[in-house]
Amino acid sequence: MHNSIRLLLITAPLIGACAGSFPPPTQRLADAQSAERSAREVGANDAPAAQLPLKLAQDQIGQAQKAMANGENERADSLLIRAKMDGELALAQAREKTARVDHLEAAADSAEQKTTNAIQGAVK
Amino acid sequence: MRTQSYIAILGLLVGGLAACAASLPPQDLLSARNAYQRASNDGSTAKINPSDLDAAHKQLNVAEAAFTENGDTQDTRDQAYLAMRRAEYAEVIARTRTTDQATGATVDAMHADEKQTVAGTAAALARSKTALASQDSALASKDVALAAGKVALKDEKTRREEAEKRAAQAMADLAKFASVKQEARGMVITLSGSVLFASAKSDLLPEAQLKLNDVANALIKEDPLSKIVVEGHTDSQGGVPYNQELSQKRAQAVRDYLVSRGIAGDRVTSQGFGPSRSIADNKSPEGRANNRRVEIVVQPSPTGQ
């Protein structure tokens, strides 16, 4: 009886300390960095609409890393969630630009093909 | 009492201001609402990318709930920020899909056009092939005709060579009993009168007929357009009228015999010269024998041969 009361008295503060501390958001950091890198790989630097979200992602990753260094893990976690979202948006914007370029090229090719057909039709 | 009242009113005012400040949504939440409004107002996003728009809606609800429960906290702003970005994301993805679809349709149309071009090219190719094939067959038939022509030419050459050989043979046979000379008036075949006729007669001797067969064979080989004159000649013994008549009859006999052996009648004429064209001295028996003769003159046709 005495023993169990003593055990409770010793462990209770430890459990409280565990619940209060926020672990370093290393996975979130990796996810945000991955999203930012993917955006650059599909050309976010060259797509005007993608440049702002890309910069925001990079800034917030930097802020999160500073926060983690200061032990502000929870704040870092929030910043990294935002950074990942910005990275994904930058990627989508870059992808949209590529799609527009592809469409213009396809339209040009199609017009050229139509000219070819018209010439062939005239030759027939 | 009065002072207490003022303090109470001031307290209420401060509390009210605080409540007022707490009820003002942060800029991030306003931006999130606007962004979602814009994304959902454009019906195309809801149609083309409903899942991302729905995610944006849920995130906006999270932000609104955070604001309602906790007011303008950092968490509320973070959630609002995410809601705004999700709405933008939904729009961008929807626009990209629309563009990709349009590109796909353009490419499909182009491929259809390309197929048409290919079909047209194939048709042109087929026409060229047909034209080539007919040219080939024309060439082939020309080749066949050419080969046939060569064969015919060879046959003709062979025939000509054989004919020339036969003519040469006939001439050689002829040369055994007659003299054959080329003169200005044509080829002259001279037959001795004693070979053909008995003295003072104009009937052909039996052996003369055999010899004239050779002559006829040789003449048949000659140019069919050439004219043949059979000339009768005598020596000067006896009267001229007699010899003239005799030479005429003898020439006629030879001419008739040649015609009976297949020489065309309209090619052959006969003429008697009597002793008028002696070729030797009539004083010697030998000379007279030479003068008694029949000459067959083959006159070349005007076209020559």
Interface residues (C-beta under 8 A of the other chain):
Chain A: A49 P53 R75 S78 I81 R82 M85 D86 E88 L89 A92 Q93 R95 E96 A99 R100 D102 H103 A106 A107 D109 S110 Q113 K114 T116 N117 Q120 G121 K124
Chain B: Q74 D75 D78 Y81 L82 R85 R86 E88 Y89 V92 I93 R95 T96 T99 D100 A102 T103 T106 V107 A109 M110 D113 E114 Q116 T117 G120 T121 A124
